[in-house]
Amino acid sequence: MRQVGRPVPPDIDGALLLDTGAARTCIGLQTATELGLQPTRIQEGYGAAGKHSNLVFLARLEIKIIDPETNQEQGFAWEQEVEAIPELHNFAAPLTWQGKAMTLSGLLGRDILRHARIHYDGPAGRIRFEFDIASIQNHPSR
């Protein structure tokens, strides 16, 4: 945005819903609007509600994963086009992290999840992510 002379909006903290059924990472339309992003095009696709046409935005996404036991942080960032989902904010119950309310800001799709190992221990109620950050940063189409 700086390169084209537009102001850079402040960061928005929010949660991403892990969606192994989503081919690409998506942004909530409400989040895109709050950031002041301008749509680049409209894209047709299929989702939980069937066929739809959604706005597409160019966005820089930064993901931080914090281990709740050690408080260690792992993170990465990338810029790509993301499809906006208008009804995303209706998908989840109110979310909190360490007592702070969180907005559901997007879906983490297979374009990013393909760079991760996910260990789910249902009986213990635990999930562990291991991201290959170098793979994400070096992959041309993320």
C-alpha positions as CSV (number, residue, x, y, z in Angstrom):
1,M,0.0,0.0,0.0
2,R,2.9,2.3,0.7
3,Q,4.2,1.8,-2.8
4,V,1.0,3.2,-4.3
5,G,0.8,6.0,-1.8
6,R,-2.1,4.6,0.3
7,P,-2.1,4.7,4.1
8,V,-1.3,1.3,5.7
9,P,-4.2,0.4,8.1
10,P,-3.4,-0.6,11.7
11,D,-3.1,-4.3,12.5
12,I,-6.2,-6.3,13.5
13,D,-5.8,-9.1,15.9
14,G,-8.1,-12.0,15.3
15,A,-8.5,-15.8,15.2
16,L,-8.2,-18.0,12.1
17,L,-10.4,-21.1,11.9
18,L,-8.5,-24.2,10.8
19,D,-10.3,-25.4,7.6
20,T,-8.8,-28.5,6.0
21,G,-11.7,-28.3,3.5
22,A,-10.7,-24.8,2.2
23,A,-8.2,-24.9,-0.7
24,R,-7.1,-21.3,0.1
25,T,-6.8,-19.1,3.2
26,C,-9.7,-16.6,3.3
27,I,-10.4,-13.4,5.1
28,G,-13.7,-12.3,6.7
29,L,-15.4,-9.5,4.7
30,Q,-15.9,-7.6,7.9
31,T,-12.1,-7.8,8.6
32,A,-11.3,-6.7,5.0
33,T,-13.7,-3.7,5.4
34,E,-12.2,-2.8,8.8
35,L,-8.7,-2.8,7.2
36,G,-9.9,-0.6,4.4
37,L,-8.8,-3.1,1.7
38,Q,-10.0,-2.5,-1.8
39,P,-11.3,-5.5,-3.9
40,T,-9.2,-6.5,-6.9
41,R,-11.8,-8.7,-8.5
42,I,-14.8,-11.1,-7.9
43,Q,-14.3,-14.8,-7.8
44,E,-16.8,-17.6,-8.0
45,G,-16.3,-20.6,-5.8
46,Y,-18.0,-23.2,-3.6
47,G,-18.3,-23.3,0.1
48,A,-20.4,-24.6,2.9
49,A,-23.4,-22.5,1.6
50,G,-22.9,-23.7,-2.0
51,K,-21.9,-21.7,-5.1
52,H,-21.2,-18.0,-4.4
53,S,-19.4,-14.9,-5.8
54,N,-17.0,-13.2,-3.4
55,L,-14.8,-10.2,-3.5
56,V,-11.0,-10.9,-3.6
57,F,-8.5,-8.7,-1.8
58,L,-4.7,-8.4,-1.8
59,A,-3.6,-8.6,1.8
60,R,-0.6,-9.1,3.9
61,L,-1.4,-11.8,6.5
62,E,0.7,-12.3,9.6
63,I,0.1,-15.4,11.6
64,K,1.4,-15.9,15.2
65,I,1.0,-19.2,17.0
66,I,1.6,-19.1,20.7
67,D,2.1,-22.2,22.7
68,P,-0.2,-21.9,25.7
69,E,2.1,-23.9,28.0
70,T,5.4,-22.3,27.2
71,N,4.2,-18.9,25.8
72,Q,6.7,-19.4,23.0
73,E,5.7,-17.7,19.7
74,Q,6.1,-18.9,16.2
75,G,5.0,-16.8,13.3
76,F,5.2,-16.0,9.6
77,A,3.8,-13.5,7.1
78,W,3.0,-13.4,3.4
79,E,1.1,-11.3,0.9
80,Q,-1.4,-12.9,-1.4
81,E,-4.9,-12.5,-2.8
82,V,-7.5,-13.7,-0.4
83,E,-11.2,-14.4,-1.0
84,A,-13.6,-12.6,1.4
85,I,-16.3,-14.6,3.2
86,P,-19.2,-12.3,4.2
87,E,-20.8,-14.6,6.8
88,L,-17.6,-15.7,8.5
89,H,-18.3,-13.8,11.7
90,N,-21.4,-15.9,12.1
91,F,-19.5,-19.3,12.1
92,A,-18.2,-19.5,15.6
93,A,-19.2,-18.8,19.2
94,P,-17.5,-15.9,20.9
95,L,-13.7,-16.6,21.0
96,T,-11.3,-15.6,23.7
97,W,-7.5,-16.0,24.2
98,Q,-6.1,-15.5,27.6
99,G,-9.2,-13.6,28.7
100,K,-9.2,-11.3,25.7
101,A,-12.1,-11.4,23.2
102,M,-11.0,-12.4,19.6
103,T,-12.7,-11.9,16.3
104,L,-12.9,-14.7,13.8
105,S,-10.9,-13.0,11.0
106,G,-10.4,-15.7,8.5
107,L,-10.0,-19.4,7.5
108,L,-6.6,-21.0,7.4
109,G,-6.7,-23.2,4.3
110,R,-4.6,-25.9,2.7
111,D,-2.4,-23.4,0.9
112,I,-0.8,-22.8,4.3
113,L,-1.6,-26.1,6.0
114,R,0.4,-28.0,3.4
115,H,3.4,-26.5,5.1
116,A,2.4,-27.9,8.6
117,R,2.3,-31.1,10.6
118,I,-0.8,-31.2,12.7
119,H,-1.0,-33.6,15.7
120,Y,-4.5,-33.9,17.2
121,D,-4.9,-35.8,20.4
122,G,-8.7,-35.9,20.9
123,P,-8.8,-37.8,24.2
124,A,-6.4,-35.2,25.7
125,G,-8.1,-32.2,24.0
126,R,-4.8,-31.1,22.5
127,I,-3.7,-30.0,19.1
128,R,-0.1,-29.2,18.1
129,F,1.1,-27.5,14.9
130,E,4.6,-27.7,13.5
131,F,5.0,-25.2,10.7
132,D,7.9,-25.3,8.3
133,I,8.4,-21.6,8.1
134,A,11.2,-21.7,5.5
135,S,8.9,-23.8,3.2
136,I,6.1,-21.1,3.6
137,Q,8.4,-18.2,2.9
138,N,10.1,-19.9,-0.1
139,H,7.0,-21.3,-1.8
140,P,6.1,-19.1,-4.7
141,S,2.3,-19.8,-4.7
142,R,1.9,-20.4,-0.9
